[in-house]
Amino acid sequence: MGQRKRSILAAAGAVAVGLLGFAAPANAIANGEQVKPGRYAFSVKLTMTGIPTADGGRRNSACSGALVAPQWVITAGHCFRDANGVRVERPVADSTIATVGRTDLTNTEGGHEVEIVAVRQSATADVSLAKLAEPIRDVRPIKVSRAAPEVGDLVRVTGYGSTTSTNPAPVTWLRTGKMEVAGLTDTVTQLRGNSPQADTTPCPYDSGGPFFLERGKRGPALVAVVSNGPSCPHTQIESAARVDNIASWIKSTVS
């Protein structure tokens, strides 16, 4: 199957169906599992409403991400594209809302919903940093690793995306799974599904979701974000955008 970005350039009406929370299969990230309430609270859902299209219309979409500083979310660079598909350093939608610290999106009693007010794009990777209108003080950001993962390492991914590339729709409960590092290039961490199943993989609307090493008491370490891969679920190679080699840029931006 052909490669595709993990966010969707769909017609506004089709995406709106997904954002309204219509029923989806129970195990997303494709063939993943539900996250226990309160775990991986740094995970972020980005909801974009009113993105301009080349024909003058508007569409809606969504991405995933992670809190890396009290006022900054890391996500995929392609989550912020203008009507011509060019990555830009600004919010492109009429409204982009970051939902932070909420495992169950239908439960509005916990977590935060904050507007995105600025964007910074990496010059070398499919990575962007989105600034929140106000800082979040009660959720611990994930640390950005300065060391690349090794081939054979198992990394965890979280996201609010679909369960399949067929008629995709975002889910309303944070999902997770593990993938194995299969290789590294200058900008990409190559991964393949590991657990709960061999075809546990990101799907549409998981773009920007964090891949991280779990290090016990030292806490999780972000090594990549969801960027691109075959139609899901799949057992092929997933291409995630590395963050270890742009850690200095991330630190200087969020500082």
C-alpha positions as CSV (number, residue, x, y, z in Angstrom):
1,M,0.0,0.0,0.0
2,G,1.1,3.6,-0.6
3,Q,2.6,5.8,2.0
4,R,0.4,8.5,3.5
5,K,0.6,11.2,6.1
6,R,-1.0,10.3,9.4
7,S,-3.4,13.3,9.3
8,I,-6.2,13.4,6.7
9,L,-6.9,16.0,3.9
10,A,-10.5,14.9,3.7
11,A,-13.6,16.8,2.7
12,A,-15.0,18.9,5.6
13,G,-18.2,16.9,5.8
14,A,-16.5,13.5,6.0
15,V,-14.1,14.7,8.7
16,A,-16.9,16.3,10.7
17,V,-18.5,12.9,11.1
18,G,-15.3,11.7,12.8
19,L,-15.0,14.7,15.1
20,L,-18.6,14.2,16.3
21,G,-17.5,11.0,17.9
22,F,-19.4,8.4,15.8
23,A,-18.8,4.8,16.9
24,A,-15.4,3.3,16.1
25,P,-13.8,-0.1,16.7
26,A,-12.7,-0.5,20.3
27,N,-8.9,-1.1,19.9
28,A,-7.1,1.9,18.4
29,I,-4.1,3.0,17.5
30,A,-4.8,0.1,15.1
31,N,-4.9,-3.0,17.2
32,G,-3.7,-1.1,20.3
33,E,-5.3,-0.8,23.7
34,Q,-7.0,1.7,26.0
35,V,-4.8,3.8,28.2
36,K,-5.7,3.7,31.9
37,P,-7.2,6.9,33.2
38,G,-4.4,9.3,34.2
39,R,-1.5,7.5,32.4
40,Y,0.6,9.3,29.9
41,A,-1.2,12.6,30.7
42,F,1.3,14.5,28.5
43,S,-0.6,13.2,25.5
44,V,-2.4,15.8,23.5
45,K,-5.3,15.8,21.1
46,L,-5.3,18.7,18.5
47,T,-8.7,19.6,17.0
48,M,-8.6,21.9,13.9
49,T,-11.8,23.5,12.8
50,G,-12.0,25.5,9.6
51,I,-8.8,24.8,7.7
52,P,-8.7,26.6,4.3
53,T,-8.7,24.5,1.2
54,A,-7.3,25.2,-2.3
55,D,-10.9,25.5,-3.7
56,G,-11.8,28.2,-1.2
57,G,-13.7,25.9,1.2
58,R,-13.0,24.8,4.7
59,R,-12.2,21.4,6.2
60,N,-11.8,20.0,9.7
61,S,-9.0,17.7,10.9
62,A,-7.2,16.4,14.0
63,C,-3.7,15.4,15.1
64,S,-2.1,14.0,18.2
65,G,0.9,15.4,20.1
66,A,2.6,15.7,23.5
67,L,3.3,18.4,26.0
68,V,7.0,19.1,26.1
69,A,6.9,22.3,28.2
70,P,4.1,24.0,30.1
71,Q,3.2,26.2,27.1
72,W,4.3,24.0,24.2
73,V,3.1,20.9,22.4
74,I,5.2,18.9,20.0
75,T,3.4,17.4,17.0
76,A,4.0,16.6,13.3
77,G,5.1,19.5,11.1
78,H,2.5,18.5,8.4
79,C,-0.3,19.2,11.0
80,F,0.0,22.9,10.1
81,R,-0.2,23.3,6.3
82,D,-1.7,26.1,4.2
83,A,-4.3,25.6,1.4
84,N,-1.5,24.6,-0.9
85,G,-0.2,21.9,1.4
86,V,2.9,23.9,2.5
87,R,4.0,23.7,6.1
88,V,3.7,27.0,7.8
89,E,4.6,28.7,11.1
90,R,1.1,29.7,12.2
91,P,-2.2,28.1,13.1
92,V,-3.9,27.4,9.8
93,A,-7.5,26.7,11.1
94,D,-10.1,29.1,12.3
95,S,-9.6,27.4,15.7
96,T,-7.0,24.8,16.9
97,I,-7.7,23.5,20.3
98,A,-5.2,21.4,22.3
99,T,-6.9,19.0,24.8
100,V,-4.3,18.0,27.4
101,G,-4.4,15.6,30.3
102,R,-7.7,14.0,29.4
103,T,-7.7,10.3,28.7
104,D,-11.5,10.2,28.0
105,L,-12.4,13.1,25.8
106,T,-16.1,12.7,26.6
107,N,-15.3,13.5,30.3
108,T,-14.9,17.3,30.5
109,E,-14.3,17.5,34.2
110,G,-10.6,16.9,34.0
111,G,-7.8,18.1,31.8
112,H,-7.5,21.3,29.8
113,E,-8.7,22.7,26.5
114,V,-6.4,25.5,25.3
115,E,-6.1,27.4,22.0
116,I,-3.0,27.2,19.9
117,V,-1.7,30.7,19.2
118,A,1.7,30.1,17.4
119,V,3.6,27.5,15.5
120,R,7.3,26.8,14.9
121,Q,8.5,24.3,12.3
122,S,11.7,22.3,12.4
123,A,13.9,23.0,9.4
124,T,15.0,19.4,9.0
125,A,12.2,17.1,10.3
126,D,8.4,16.6,10.0
127,V,8.1,18.2,13.5
128,S,6.4,21.3,14.8
129,L,6.0,23.0,18.1
130,A,2.6,24.6,18.9
131,K,2.3,27.3,21.6
132,L,-0.6,27.3,24.0
133,A,-2.5,30.4,24.8
134,E,-1.6,29.8,28.5
135,P,0.7,27.4,30.3
136,I,-0.5,24.2,31.9
137,R,1.0,23.7,35.3
138,D,-0.6,20.5,36.6
139,V,0.6,18.1,33.9
140,R,4.3,17.0,33.7
141,P,5.7,17.4,30.2
142,I,7.5,14.5,28.7
143,K,11.3,14.9,28.4
144,V,12.9,15.0,25.0
145,S,15.7,12.5,24.6
146,R,19.0,13.6,23.3
147,A,20.0,10.1,22.5
148,A,18.6,8.0,19.6
149,P,16.9,4.7,20.4
150,E,18.8,1.6,19.4
151,V,17.6,-1.0,16.8
152,G,15.6,-3.5,18.7
153,D,14.3,-1.1,21.3
154,L,10.6,-1.2,22.1
155,V,9.0,2.2,22.2
156,R,5.5,3.1,23.2
157,V,3.2,5.3,21.1
158,T,0.0,7.1,22.2
159,G,-2.7,8.8,20.1
160,Y,-6.3,9.8,19.6
161,G,-6.4,8.7,16.0
162,S,-8.5,6.2,14.1
163,T,-8.4,2.4,14.3
164,T,-8.2,1.9,10.6
165,S,-7.5,3.7,7.3
166,T,-10.9,2.7,6.0
167,N,-13.4,5.4,6.7
168,P,-11.1,6.8,9.5
169,A,-12.5,8.7,12.4
170,P,-10.7,9.9,15.6
171,V,-11.5,8.0,18.8
172,T,-12.5,9.6,22.1
173,W,-10.3,7.6,24.4
174,L,-6.5,7.7,24.3
175,R,-5.0,4.5,22.9
176,T,-1.5,3.0,23.0
177,G,0.7,0.2,21.7
178,K,4.4,-0.7,21.3
179,M,6.6,-0.8,18.2
180,E,10.1,-2.0,17.7
181,V,12.9,0.2,16.3
182,A,13.9,-1.3,12.9
183,G,16.4,1.3,11.7
184,L,17.5,5.0,11.8
185,T,18.1,7.6,9.1
186,D,19.2,11.2,9.7
187,T,15.6,12.3,10.2
188,V,13.5,9.2,10.6
189,T,13.1,6.4,13.1
190,Q,11.9,3.3,11.3
191,L,9.5,1.1,13.3
192,R,7.4,-2.0,13.0
193,G,4.5,-3.2,15.1
194,N,5.1,-5.3,18.2
195,S,2.3,-5.4,20.8
196,P,-0.4,-6.0,21.5
197,Q,-0.1,-7.4,17.9
198,A,2.4,-7.4,15.1
199,D,0.2,-5.0,13.2
200,T,-0.2,-2.5,16.0
201,T,0.4,0.8,14.2
202,P,-0.6,4.5,14.1
203,C,-3.5,5.5,11.9
204,P,-5.0,8.7,10.5
205,Y,-5.3,11.5,13.1
206,D,-2.4,10.0,15.1
207,S,0.0,12.4,13.3
208,G,2.3,14.0,15.9
209,G,1.7,11.4,18.6
210,P,4.7,10.6,20.8
211,F,7.0,7.6,20.5
212,F,8.8,7.2,23.8
213,L,11.1,4.9,25.7
214,E,9.8,3.9,29.2
215,R,12.6,4.2,31.7
216,G,11.1,3.3,35.0
217,K,11.7,5.9,37.7
218,R,13.5,8.2,35.3
219,G,10.3,8.6,33.4
220,P,9.5,8.5,29.7
221,A,11.8,9.9,27.0
222,L,10.5,11.2,23.7
223,V,12.4,9.8,20.7
224,A,10.1,10.5,17.7
225,V,6.6,11.6,16.7
226,V,4.2,9.9,14.3
227,S,4.8,11.1,10.8
228,N,4.1,8.7,7.9
229,G,3.3,5.1,7.1
230,P,1.3,2.6,5.1
231,S,-2.5,2.3,5.4
232,C,-3.2,0.9,8.9
233,P,-3.1,-1.6,10.4
234,H,0.0,-3.0,8.8
235,T,3.1,-5.0,9.4
236,Q,5.4,-2.9,7.3
237,I,7.8,-0.1,8.2
238,E,6.4,3.0,9.9
239,S,8.5,6.2,9.4
240,A,8.5,8.4,12.6
241,A,10.1,11.8,12.7
242,R,13.2,11.8,15.0
243,V,13.5,14.4,17.8
244,D,16.7,13.4,19.5
245,N,18.8,15.2,16.9
246,I,16.7,18.4,17.1
247,A,16.6,18.4,20.9
248,S,18.6,21.7,21.0
249,W,16.2,23.4,18.7
250,I,13.2,22.2,20.8
251,K,14.8,23.4,24.0
252,S,15.7,26.8,22.6
253,T,12.2,27.3,21.2
254,V,10.3,26.3,24.3
255,S,12.6,28.4,26.5
